[in-house]
Protein backbone atom coordinates (compact mmCIF):
# COMPACT_ATOMS: atom_id res chain seq x y z
CA UNK A 1 0.00 0.00 0.00
CA UNK A 2 1.26 3.48 -0.87
CA UNK A 3 1.86 5.77 2.09
CA UNK A 4 -0.10 8.96 2.63
CA UNK A 5 0.95 12.44 3.70
CA UNK A 6 -1.71 14.81 5.01
CA UNK A 7 -1.11 18.55 5.21
CA UNK A 8 -2.96 21.37 6.94
CA UNK A 9 -2.52 25.13 6.62
CA UNK A 10 -3.11 27.06 9.83
CA UNK A 11 -3.35 30.55 11.25
CA UNK A 12 -4.93 31.13 14.67
CA UNK A 13 -7.08 28.00 14.55
CA UNK A 14 -6.85 26.87 18.16
CA UNK A 15 -10.61 26.35 18.33
CA UNK A 16 -10.77 24.00 15.36
CA UNK A 17 -7.40 22.43 14.65
CA UNK A 18 -7.58 19.64 17.23
CA UNK A 19 -10.64 18.04 15.62
CA UNK A 20 -9.04 18.31 12.18
CA UNK A 21 -5.84 16.63 13.30
CA UNK A 22 -7.65 13.93 15.25
CA UNK A 23 -9.40 12.97 12.01
CA UNK A 24 -5.97 12.55 10.35
CA UNK A 25 -4.19 10.33 12.90
CA UNK A 26 -4.46 7.35 10.53
CA UNK A 27 -2.27 9.07 7.90
CA UNK A 28 1.39 8.03 7.65
CA UNK A 29 2.51 11.63 7.99
CA UNK A 30 0.94 14.90 9.10
CA UNK A 31 2.54 18.17 8.01
CA UNK A 32 1.32 21.50 9.38
CA UNK A 33 2.28 24.76 7.70
CA UNK A 34 1.50 27.63 10.02
CA UNK A 35 1.63 31.36 9.24
CA UNK A 36 2.91 32.52 12.63
CA UNK A 37 -0.20 31.96 14.73
CA UNK A 38 -0.42 34.06 17.87
CA UNK A 39 -2.72 31.68 19.75
CA UNK A 40 -2.21 28.03 20.83
CA UNK A 41 -2.43 26.60 17.32
CA UNK A 42 1.22 25.54 17.06
CA UNK A 43 1.21 24.03 20.54
CA UNK A 44 -1.84 21.92 19.75
CA UNK A 45 -0.39 20.81 16.41
CA UNK A 46 2.77 19.56 18.09
CA UNK A 47 0.65 17.12 20.10
CA UNK A 48 0.00 15.32 16.80
CA UNK A 49 3.17 15.81 14.76
CA UNK A 50 6.67 17.20 15.03
CA UNK A 51 6.45 18.36 11.42
CA UNK A 52 5.14 21.85 12.14
CA UNK A 53 6.68 24.54 9.96
CA UNK A 54 6.36 28.31 9.77
CA UNK A 55 5.90 30.31 6.59
CA UNK A 56 5.06 33.95 5.96
CA UNK A 57 1.69 34.43 4.28
CA UNK A 58 2.06 35.47 0.64
CA UNK A 59 -1.16 33.98 -0.66
CA UNK A 60 -2.83 30.60 -0.29
CA UNK A 61 -1.52 29.27 -3.58
CA UNK A 62 2.10 29.78 -2.53
CA UNK A 63 1.40 28.29 0.90
CA UNK A 64 -0.05 25.13 -0.62
CA UNK A 65 2.87 24.69 -3.00
CA UNK A 66 5.24 25.11 -0.06
CA UNK A 67 3.34 22.39 1.80
CA UNK A 68 3.84 20.05 -1.16
CA UNK A 69 7.58 20.64 -0.87
CA UNK A 70 7.47 19.57 2.78
CA UNK A 71 5.48 16.33 2.54
CA UNK A 72 7.58 13.21 1.99
CA UNK A 73 5.14 10.74 0.41
CA UNK A 74 3.82 10.78 -3.16
CA UNK A 75 0.15 10.64 -2.23
CA UNK A 76 -1.26 13.63 -0.39
CA UNK A 77 -4.48 14.54 1.39
CA UNK A 78 -5.17 18.26 1.80
CA UNK A 79 -7.41 19.12 4.74
CA UNK A 80 -8.19 22.61 5.98
CA UNK A 81 -8.22 23.43 9.67
CA UNK A 82 -12.01 23.67 9.66
CA UNK A 83 -12.48 20.30 7.93
CA UNK A 84 -12.82 16.77 9.29
CA UNK A 85 -12.18 13.46 7.54
CA UNK A 86 -15.09 11.06 7.99
CA UNK A 87 -14.60 7.33 8.50
CA UNK A 88 -16.10 6.65 5.06
CA UNK A 89 -13.60 8.99 3.39
CA UNK A 90 -10.70 7.46 5.34
CA UNK A 91 -11.70 3.94 4.31
CA UNK A 92 -12.20 4.93 0.67
CA UNK A 93 -8.76 6.53 0.49
CA UNK A 94 -7.20 3.45 2.08
CA UNK A 95 -8.84 1.24 -0.55
CA UNK A 96 -7.51 3.47 -3.32
CA UNK A 97 -4.00 3.36 -1.87
CA UNK A 98 -4.15 -0.43 -1.45
CA UNK A 99 -5.26 -1.13 -5.02
CA UNK A 100 -3.32 1.65 -6.72
CA UNK A 101 -5.34 4.87 -7.24
CA UNK A 102 -7.37 4.86 -10.45
CA UNK A 103 -6.64 8.54 -11.13
CA UNK A 104 -3.94 11.10 -10.38
CA UNK A 105 -6.17 13.49 -8.42
CA UNK A 106 -9.55 13.20 -6.73
CA UNK A 107 -12.21 15.71 -5.74
CA UNK A 108 -13.81 15.13 -2.33
CA UNK A 109 -17.45 16.09 -1.61
CA UNK A 110 -17.87 18.29 1.44
CA UNK A 111 -20.77 18.74 3.83
CA UNK A 112 -20.68 22.32 5.10
CA UNK A 113 -22.37 23.24 8.37
CA UNK A 114 -23.57 26.74 9.23
CA UNK A 115 -25.41 27.75 12.40
CA UNK A 116 -25.89 24.10 13.31
CA UNK A 117 -27.32 22.99 9.97
CA UNK A 118 -25.92 21.05 7.04
CA UNK A 119 -26.36 23.44 4.12
CA UNK A 120 -27.56 21.30 1.22
CA UNK A 121 -28.29 24.16 -1.16
CA UNK A 122 -26.96 27.71 -1.77
CA UNK A 123 -24.32 26.08 -4.00
CA UNK A 124 -22.71 24.64 -0.87
CA UNK A 125 -23.06 20.96 -1.73
CA UNK A 126 -21.14 18.96 -2.82
CA UNK A 127 -18.81 21.99 -2.72
CA UNK A 128 -15.78 20.56 -4.48
CA UNK A 129 -12.71 22.81 -4.14
CA UNK A 130 -9.32 21.77 -5.45
CA UNK A 131 -8.65 18.01 -5.60
CA UNK A 132 -7.92 17.04 -2.01
CA UNK A 133 -6.44 13.57 -2.56
CA UNK A 134 -3.76 13.46 -5.23
CA UNK A 135 -0.29 12.50 -6.38
CA UNK A 136 1.94 15.45 -5.53
CA UNK A 137 3.92 15.00 -8.74
CA UNK A 138 0.76 15.53 -10.79
CA UNK A 139 -0.77 18.60 -9.16
CA UNK A 140 0.41 22.12 -8.41
CA UNK A 141 -1.40 25.24 -7.26
CA UNK A 142 -1.51 28.60 -8.96
CA UNK A 143 0.05 31.47 -7.04
CA UNK A 144 -3.28 33.11 -6.22
CA UNK A 145 -3.74 35.15 -3.06
CA UNK A 146 -7.09 33.51 -2.36
CA UNK A 147 -9.47 30.97 -3.97
CA UNK A 148 -6.37 29.46 -5.50
CA UNK A 149 -6.60 27.52 -8.73
CA UNK A 150 -4.69 24.37 -9.62
CA UNK A 151 -3.22 22.44 -12.52
CA UNK A 152 -3.28 18.67 -12.88
CA UNK A 153 -1.12 16.66 -15.24
CA UNK A 154 -3.06 13.44 -15.57
CA UNK A 155 -6.53 12.16 -14.82
CA UNK A 156 -9.09 13.47 -12.31
CA UNK A 157 -11.85 11.49 -10.60
CA UNK A 158 -14.26 11.84 -7.68
CA UNK A 159 -14.45 10.14 -4.30
CA UNK A 160 -17.77 9.40 -2.58
CA UNK A 161 -16.73 9.69 1.06
CA UNK A 162 -17.31 13.10 2.61
CA UNK A 163 -15.22 15.63 4.41
CA UNK A 164 -17.10 17.74 6.94
CA UNK A 165 -16.48 21.47 7.07
CA UNK A 166 -17.37 23.97 9.79
CA UNK A 167 -16.24 27.24 8.21
CA UNK A 168 -17.96 29.65 10.60
CA UNK A 169 -18.80 28.89 14.22
CA UNK A 170 -21.02 31.94 14.44
CA UNK A 171 -21.81 35.20 12.67
CA UNK A 172 -18.89 36.94 14.33
CA UNK A 173 -16.41 34.50 12.81
CA UNK A 174 -18.04 34.91 9.41
CA UNK A 175 -17.62 38.67 9.59
CA UNK A 176 -13.98 38.38 10.67
CA UNK A 177 -13.17 36.00 7.83
CA UNK A 178 -15.14 38.09 5.39
CA UNK A 179 -13.04 41.13 6.24
CA UNK A 180 -9.82 39.26 5.52
CA UNK A 181 -10.98 37.47 2.38
CA UNK A 182 -12.63 40.53 0.85
CA UNK A 183 -9.36 42.42 1.26
CA UNK A 184 -7.41 39.60 -0.38
CA UNK A 185 -9.90 39.37 -3.24
CA UNK A 186 -9.83 43.11 -3.84
CA UNK A 187 -6.04 43.06 -3.85
CA UNK A 188 -6.02 40.14 -6.25
CA UNK A 189 -8.47 41.80 -8.63
CA UNK A 190 -6.51 45.05 -8.57
CA UNK A 191 -3.21 43.27 -9.22
CA UNK A 192 -4.76 41.65 -12.28
CA UNK A 193 -5.91 44.95 -13.68
CA UNK A 194 -9.50 44.72 -12.49
CA UNK A 195 -11.44 47.94 -12.97
CA UNK A 196 -14.08 49.24 -10.63
CA UNK A 197 -17.51 50.28 -11.94
CA UNK A 198 -20.11 51.82 -9.67
CA UNK A 199 -22.84 49.40 -10.73
CA UNK A 200 -20.79 46.52 -9.24
CA UNK A 201 -21.77 47.73 -5.76
CA UNK A 202 -25.41 46.98 -6.57
CA UNK A 203 -25.67 44.47 -9.39
CA UNK A 204 -23.09 41.98 -8.13
CA UNK A 205 -24.45 41.69 -4.56
CA UNK A 206 -28.02 41.40 -5.88
CA UNK A 207 -26.98 38.70 -8.34
CA UNK A 208 -25.12 36.84 -5.59
CA UNK A 209 -28.22 36.79 -3.39
CA UNK A 210 -30.56 35.76 -6.22
CA UNK A 211 -28.16 33.01 -7.31
CA UNK A 212 -27.69 31.54 -3.82
CA UNK A 213 -31.18 31.98 -2.38
CA UNK A 214 -33.24 31.53 -5.53
CA UNK A 215 -31.42 29.72 -8.33
CA UNK A 216 -29.49 27.46 -5.96
CA UNK A 217 -32.52 27.07 -3.68
CA UNK A 218 -31.03 28.45 -0.50
CA UNK A 219 -34.61 29.03 0.68
CA UNK A 220 -34.78 25.27 1.30
CA UNK A 221 -32.12 25.63 4.03
CA UNK A 222 -34.38 27.74 6.24
CA UNK A 223 -33.08 30.71 8.18
CA UNK A 224 -29.40 29.65 7.84
CA UNK A 225 -29.87 29.62 4.06
CA UNK A 226 -31.36 33.11 4.09
CA UNK A 227 -28.64 34.50 6.34
CA UNK A 228 -25.90 32.84 4.30
CA UNK A 229 -27.22 34.28 1.04
CA UNK A 230 -27.45 37.75 2.55
CA UNK A 231 -23.99 37.50 4.09
CA UNK A 232 -22.43 36.49 0.78
CA UNK A 233 -24.19 39.39 -0.91
CA UNK A 234 -22.68 41.67 1.73
CA UNK A 235 -19.25 40.10 1.19
CA UNK A 236 -19.58 40.82 -2.53
CA UNK A 237 -20.46 44.45 -1.82
CA UNK A 238 -17.48 44.90 0.52
CA UNK A 239 -15.13 43.23 -1.96
CA UNK A 240 -15.99 45.74 -4.68
CA UNK A 241 -15.97 48.66 -2.26
CA UNK A 242 -12.41 47.68 -1.34
CA UNK A 243 -11.52 47.37 -5.01
CA UNK A 244 -12.75 50.95 -5.47
CA UNK A 245 -10.67 52.07 -2.52
CA UNK A 246 -7.54 50.38 -3.87
CA UNK A 247 -7.88 51.63 -7.42
CA UNK A 248 -8.87 55.14 -6.27
CA UNK A 249 -5.73 55.32 -4.13
CA UNK A 250 -3.62 53.96 -6.96
CA UNK A 251 -4.99 56.55 -9.35
MARGU-107525 format. One record per atom (N, C-alpha, C): residue in one letter; z, x, y. Coordinates in steps of 0.02 Angstrom, whole numbers, plus 32768, in hexadecimal, padded with zeros to 4 digits. Atoms other than C-alpha are relative to their C-alpha. Example, Ala and Ser with C-alpha at 12.3 -4.5 7.8 and 13.67 -1.06 7.14 Angstrom:
<recs>
a8000802D7FC5 a818682677F1F a8000802D803C s7FFD7FD67FC5 s816582AC7FCB s80257FD98037 
</recs>
This chain:
<recs>
x8000802A7FC4 x800080008000 x8000802C803E x80017FDC7FC1 x7FD4803F80AE x80417FF48026 x7FC380077FD9 x8068805D8120 x7FF07FE18044 x800980257FC2 x80837FFB81C0 x802D801B8037 x7FDA7FF27FC4 x80B9802F826E x80027FC2802C x7FFA80377FCF x80FB7FAA82E5 x8014801E8043 x7FED7FE77FBF x81047FC9839F x80127FC6802F x7FE980317FD0 x815B7F6C842C x800380218045 x7FF87FEA7FBB x814B7F8284E8 x803D7FDD801E x7FC4801F7FE4 x81EC7F648549 x800B80148049 x7FE57FF27FBD x82327F5985F8 x80357FCA800F x7FC8802D7FF1 x82DE7F0A8615 x7FFD7FC17FD4 x800680378030 x82D77E9E8578 x803F7FFA7FD5 x7FC47FFF8029 x838C7EAA853F x80117FBB7FE2 x7FF18043801A x83957DED8526 x7FD37FEA7FC7 x803180168032 x83007DE584B0 x7FF080357FCB x801C7FCB802A x82DC7E8E8462 x802180037FBB x7FDF7FFB8041 x835E7E8583D6 x7FDD7FD37FCD x8020802E802F x830D7DEC8386 x7FBA80197FED x80437FE6800F x82617E3C8394 x800580387FCD x7FFA7FC7802D x82997EDC833F x801B7FEC7FBC x7FE680188040 x82FB7E8182B9 x7FC87FE27FD5 x8038801D8025 x82597E2A8289 x7FCE80357FE9 x802D7FC98012 x82067ED68273 x802080337FD1 x7FDC7FCD8028 x82857F2F8204 x7FDD800F7FBF x80257FF4803E x820F7F21816F x7FC68031800A x80377FD27FF3 x818B7F8E81C5 x801580477FEF x7FF17FBB8012 x817F80458191 x8014802A803D x7FF07FDC7FC3 x818F807D8246 x80037FD0803A x7FFC80267FC2 x81C7802F82E9 x7FFE8031803A x80057FD77FC4 x8191807F838D x800B7FD3803C x7FF380257FC2 x81D580428433 x7FE9802B803B x80157FDE7FC3 x8181807284D6 x801D7FDA803B x7FDA80207FCB x81F5804B8566 x7FEA801C8044 x80127FEA7FBC x81CE80528620 x803E8006802C x7FC47FEF7FDA x82778091865A x802B7FC28010 x7FD5803A7FF8 x82E07FF6863E x804280158020 x7FC07FF37FDF x837E7FEB86A7 x80397FD87FE1 x7FCC80258023 x83DC7F788630 x800C80227FBC x7FED7FE38040 x84127F92857A x7FC680017FCE x80398003802E x83627F878532 x7FFB803E7FD4 x80087FC28027 x8355803D84FD x803880087FCE x7FC77FF9802D x8403803D84B2 x7FF87FD37FC3 x800A802F8038 x83DC7FA48448 x7FC780197FD3 x80397FE98027 x83357FEC8411 x8014803A7FD2 x7FED7FC68028 x8388808B83D2 x802C7FEC7FC4 x7FDE8019803C x83ED80208358 x7FCE7FF57FC7 x8033800F8032 x8348800082FE x7FD1803A7FF2 x802F7FCA8008 x82E2809E8317 x8013803A802E x7FF77FC77FD3 x82EF814E835C x7FC080108026 x80407FF57FDF x823B81428396 x7FFA7FD3803D x7FFF80237FC0 x825F81018445 x7FE880318035 x801E7FD37FCF x81F2814E84CB x7FFE7FDF8045 x800480197FBB x81E9813E8588 x7FBB800F801C x80427FF77FE1 x8149812785EB x7FFF7FD98042 x800780237FC1 x812A80FD86A1 x7FCE7FC77FF9 x802E80388004 x80D6805586B9 x7FC4800D802D x803F7FFA7FDA x8020806786EE x7FCE7FCD7FE8 x802A8035801B x7FDF7FC686A3 x800B7FF87FB6 x7FF2800E8046 x7FF27F7285FA x7FCD801F7FD1 x80337FE2802B x7F4D7FB485B7 x801080497FF1 x7FEF7FBA800A x7F81806985D1 x803F80077FD5 x7FC47FFE802A x802D80468586 x7FEF7FF67FB7 x8011800E8046 x7FE17FFE84E9 x7FDA803A7FE0 x80247FC7801B x7F6A808F84D3 x802F803B7FF4 x7FCE7FCC800B x7FFD810684E8 x80287FF27FC0 x7FDB8012803D x805A80A78460 x7FD880127FC2 x802A7FEF803A x7FC680C083EA x7FFF804B7FF4 x7FFC7FB88009 x7FD4817B8408 x804280147FDE x7FBD7FEF801A x808B817683D2 x800B7FE97FB8 x7FF680188045 x807F81128330 x7FE080317FD0 x80177FCD8030 x8063817B8294 x7FD67FE47FC7 x8027801D8037 x801481018219 x7FC07FE0801A x8041801B7FEC x7F6280BF821B x80037FB68012 x7FFC80497FF4 x7F9180078214 x803A7FF0802D x7FD1800C7FC9 x7FEC7FC182A9 x800B7FB5800A x7FEF80447FEB x80467F2082D7 x801C80048046 x7FE980037FBA x805A7EFD8391 x80287FC1800A x7FD480397FF3 x80ED7E8D83BC x8020800A8044 x7FE07FFD7FBF x812B7E66846B x804B7FF37FF9 x7FB880078002 x81E37E658494 x80177FB87FFA x7FED80478004 x81E37DA784A0 x7FE27FDE7FC3 x801E801C803D x818C7D9083F7 x802C800E7FC3 x7FDD7FF8803F x81D07D7F8347 x7FCE7FF97FC7 x802B8004803B x81797D9F82A1 x80217FD07FCE x7FE6802F8032 x818F7D0D8229 x7FFA801E7FBA x80047FE88046 x81A97D26816E x7FB97FF87FE6 x8044800C8019 x80FD7CDB814D x7FD08035801A x802B7FCC7FE5 x80AA7D5881C1 x800F80437FDF x7FED7FC28023 x810B7DE98175 x7FE080047FBB x801A80008044 x80D77DB780C5 x7FB480047FFF x80487FFD7FFE x80227D9E80F6 x7FE880478011 x80127FBB7FEF x80197E4A8147 x800B802E7FC4 x7FF37FD7803B x80687E9880AD x7FCA7FF77FCB x8035800C8031 x7FE57E46803E x7FC080238015 x803C7FDE7FE8 x7F5A7E8880AD x8006804C7FF5 x7FF77FB88008 x7FA27F3880A8 x7FFD80147FB6 x7FFF7FF08048 x7FB87F317FEA x7FB97FFE7FE3 x80438008801C x7F057EF97FC8 x7FCB80278025 x80317FE07FD5 x7EB07F5A8053 x7FE57FCD8030 x801280357FD0 x7E967EF580F4 x7FB57FF18000 x804680168004 x7DF57E9080F3 x7FDB80078042 x801F7FF67FBF x7DD47EB481AB x8023803A8022 x7FE37FC87FDB x7DF97F3B822B x80357FEA8033 x7FD0801A7FCF x7E5B7ECB82A2 x80087FB67FF4 x7FF18046800E x7EAF7E228294 x80247FE0803C x7FDB80297FD0 x7EE17D9E8312 x80397FDC7FDB x7FC68022801C x7F8B7D4D82F4 x800E7FC2802A x7FEF803C7FDA x7FAF7C988324 x804980028017 x7FBD7FFD7FE5 x80487C838392 x80187FB98012 x7FDE803C7FEA x80C07BF283A9 x802B8011803C x7FDB7FF37FC3 x80FF7BF6845C x80327FC8800D x7FCC80307FF1 x81A27BA2848A x80128003804A x7FEF80047FB9 x81CD7B668539 x80317FC78009 x7FCB80327FF5 x826C7B09856B x80127FDC7FC0 x7FE9801A8040 x829A7AF284B5 x7FCB7FDC7FD7 x803380268023 x81F37AAA847E x7FC5802D7FEE x803E7FDE8013 x81607AF0841C x7FC77FDE8026 x8036801B7FD8 x80CE7ADA8494 x7FC080027FD7 x803B8004802C x803D7A9E8429 x7FBF7FF88026 x803C800D7FD8 x7FC67A7A84B8 x8000802E803D x80037FD77FC3 x7FA87ABC8569 x7FD6803F7FF7 x80227FC2800F x7F387B408518 x802E80357FE4 x7FCD7FD18018 x7FD57B9084D0 x800280077FB4 x80017FF78049 x7FAA7B7F8418 x7FB87FFC7FE8 x7FD97FCB8022 x7F737BDF83B4 x800D803E802A x7FEF7FCD7FCF x7F787C53844C x7FF580477FE4 x80117FBC8015 x7F207CEB8404 x7FFC802D803D x800B7FCE7FCB x7F317D848474 x7FD580377FE2 x80257FCC8023 x7EF07E2E8440 x800F7FFD7FB5 x7FEC7FF88046 x7EE87E508385 x804480227FFC x7FBC7FE48003 x7F9C7E748354 x800B80297FC1 x7FFC7FD9803E x7F807EBE82A6 x7FBC80227FF8 x80407FDE7FFD x7EFB7F4482A1 x800580497FEB x80057FB8800D x7EC17FF28271 x7FFA80238043 x7FFE7FE17FBD x7EEB80618305 x7FC2802A8010 x803C7FDA7FF4 x7E4B80C482EE x7FC47FD38012 x8036802F7FF3 x7DE580268309 x800A7FD6803E x7FF280287FC5 x7E367FDA83A2 x801C802B8038 x7FE17FE27FC5 x7E5B80158452 x80047FCA8036 x7FF780307FCA x7E957FBA84EE x7FDC8018803E x801C7FED7FBF x7E407FB58596 x8039800E8031 x7FCC7FEA7FD1 x7EA080038626 x800C7FCC8036 x7FF380367FD0 x7EC97F5C8678 x804A80008012 x7FBA80057FEA x7F677F4586DE x80257FCA7FD9 x7FE0803A801F x7F8A7E9D868C x7FCA7FD87FDC x802E80268029 x7F3A7E27860D x7FC9802E7FE6 x802C7FCA8014 x7EED7EC185C1 x7FCF7FEC7FC9 x8032800C8032 x7E4C7EB68560 x800380357FC9 x80017FD18039 x7E1F7F1684C2 x7FB980087FE7 x80407FF38020 x7D8E7F5F8462 x800D80117FB7 x7FF97FF48048 x7D7C7F5C83A5 x7FBF801B7FE5 x803A7FE58024 x7D067FC88341 x80097FEC7FB7 x7FF880198044 x7CF57F6782A0 x80047FB57FFF x7FFE8048800B x7D1B7EB98260 x80437FE38016 x7FC580247FEA x7D987E3982A1 x800A7FC27FD6 x7FF1803D8025 x7DEE7DAF823F x80417FE2801B x7FC680257FE9 x7E807D378250 x80337FFA7FC8 x7FCA800D802E x7F297D2E81FB x80177FB78009 x7FE680447FFD x7F7F7C8881D6 x804A7FFD8011 x7FB97FFE7FF0 x80357CBC81E5 x800C8005804A x7FF480047FB8 x80827C9E828F x803180368019 x7FCC7FE07FD8 x80DC7D07830E x801E7FCB802D x7FDF802D7FD1 x815B7CA98377 x800880248042 x7FF77FE27FBE x81627CC88432 x802C7FD4802B x7FD280217FD2 x81EA7C9C84AE x7FF880228044 x80107FDA7FC4 x819B7CD48552 x80307FF6803A x7FD5800F7FC7 x82127C7E85CB x803D7FDA7FE7 x7FC380228016 x82C77C5485A4 x80107FC4802C x7FF280377FD2 x82D27BE5863D x7FD08005803B x802E80007FC7 x827A7BBD86E0 x8009803F802B x7FF37FC47FD8 x82CD7C508737 x7FD9803B7FE5 x80257FC8801D x82817CCB86BD x7FB57FF8800B x8048800B7FF2 x81D67C7A86D1 x7FEF80178047 x800E7FEF7FBA x81E07C8F878E x8003804C800B x7FFB7FB77FF9 x82167D45877F x7FC280227FE3 x803C7FE3801F x81877D6E8708 x7FC27FEF8028 x803A80147FD9 x810D7D0B8771 x7FF8802C803D x80047FD67FC5 x81387D748808 x7FE180437FEF x801B7FBF8014 x81147E1587AB x7FB77FFB7FEB x80448005801A x80777DDB8752 x7FCE7FEB8035 x802E80147FCA x802B7D8887EB x7FF0803C802C x800D7FC37FD9 x803F7E2C8849 x7FD0802E7FDB x802C7FD58027 x7FED7E8E87BC x7FB97FE47FFE x8042801F8002 x7F5E7E1187B0 x7FDC80078043 x801E7FF97FBE x7F407E14886C x7FE98048800B x80127FBA7FF9 x7F407ED28869 x7FC280107FD6 x80397FF4802C x7EC87ED387D7 x7FC07FE2801C x803B80207FE3 x7E507E58882A x7FE88027803D x80137FDA7FC4 x7E547EBB88CD x7FE080427FEE x801C7FBE8013 x7E337F608874 x7FBA7FF97FE3 x8042800C801D x7D9A7F128822 x7FD07FE08033 x802B801A7FCC x7D547ED888C7 x80027FB58009 x7FFA80487FF9 x7D8F7E2588BC x80087FEB8048 x7FFE80187FBB x7D777DC4895D x80267FBF8003 x7FD9803D7FF6 x7DED7D40899E x7FD77FCD8027 x801D80397FDC x7DAB7C9589D2 x80367FCA8006 x7FC9802E7FF2 x7E1D7C138A1F x80037FC77FCD x7FFF8039802E x7DE87B8A89A6 x802380117FBE x7FDF7FEC803E x7E327BF08916 x804A7FEB7FFF x7FBA80157FFD x7EE07BBF8953 x800A7FB87FEC x7FFC80468012 x7EB77B0A892D x7FDC7FF17FBF x80288012803A x7E2B7AFD88AF x801880207FBF x7FEC7FDE803E x7E6A7B7E8833 x80417FE57FE4 x7FC3801E801C x7F1C7B3A8824 x7FF47FB97FE6 x800E80448018 x7EDA7A878816 x7FDC80027FBD x80257FFA803F x7E5F7ABB878F x802E80167FC8 x7FD17FE98033 x7EE97B188732 x802A7FC77FE6 x7FD780388016 x7F567A7D872F x7FD77FCE7FD8 x802A80318023 x7EC97A0886FC x7FEE801A7FBB x80137FE28040 x7E937A808673 x803A7FFE7FCE x7FC77FFC802E x7F417A978629 x801C7FBC7FEF x7FDE8040800B x7F8979E9863F x7FD17FCA7FE6 x803080338014 x7EEB79828628 x7FD380177FC8 x80337FEB8031 x7E5F79DD85CE x801F801D7FC1 x7FDF7FE3803A x7ED67A3D855D x803D7FD97FEA x7FD080338018 x7F4879A68549 x804980168005 x7FBA7FEE7FF5 x7FE779F0858F x802E7FC48005 x7FD7803C7FFB x8022793E85AB x80207FED7FBD x7FE5800F8043 x8041793584EF x803E802A7FF1 x7FC57FD68009 x80C979BA8502 x803B7FE8802A x7FC8801C7FDB x81387949856B x800E80248041 x7FED7FE17FC2 x8199798A85FF x7FF3804B8001 x80127FB97FFF x81887A4285CA x7FB6800C800D x80477FF87FF4 x80CB7A2B85C9 x7FED7FF48049 x800D800D7FBA x80CC79E08677 x8018803A802C x7FE57FC97FD9 x813D7A6886BD x7FD6803F7FF7 x80277FC4800D x80D77AF1866A x7FBE7FFE8025 x804080077FDD x80347AAF86B2 x80098009804B x7FF37FF87FB9 x807F7AA38760 x801380488011 x7FEC7FBB7FF3 x80CC7B518753 x7FC4802F7FFE x803C7FD58002 x80277B9F8721 x7FD27FF3803B x8025800E7FC2 x7FD37B4687B2 x801F8026803A x7FDE7FDB7FCB x80567B928823 x7FF3804B7FFA x80107FBA800B x803B7C3D87D5 x7FBA8011801A x80457FF57FE9 x7F817C2D87F9 x7FFD8002804C x7FFD80007FB6 x7FA57C0188AF x801C8042801A x7FDF7FC37FE8 x801A7C9688C5 x7FD3803D7FF4 x802D7FC88010 x7F9E7D0C8871 x7FCA80078036 x80347FFC7FCD x7F167CE088EF x801D800C8045 x7FE07FF07FC0 x7F8F7CE28981 x800E804A8006 x7FF47FB87FFF x7FBD7D938950 x7FBF80278006 x80427FDF7FF7 x7F057DC08941 x7FEC7FFE8049 x800E80057FB9 x7EEE7D8289F3 x802980348027 x7FD47FD17FDD x7F827DEA8A2C x7FE880487FF6 x80177FBC800D x7F3F7E8789D7 x7FBE80108024 x80417FF37FE2 x7E8D7E768A15 x80047FFC804C x7FF780037FB7 x7EC67E458AC5 x801C80428019 x7FE37FC17FEC x7F317EE18ACE x7FCE80397FFB x80327FCC800A x7EA47F4B8A8A x7FCB7FFF8037 x803380077FCB x7E2C7F068B0C x801B801A8042 
</recs>
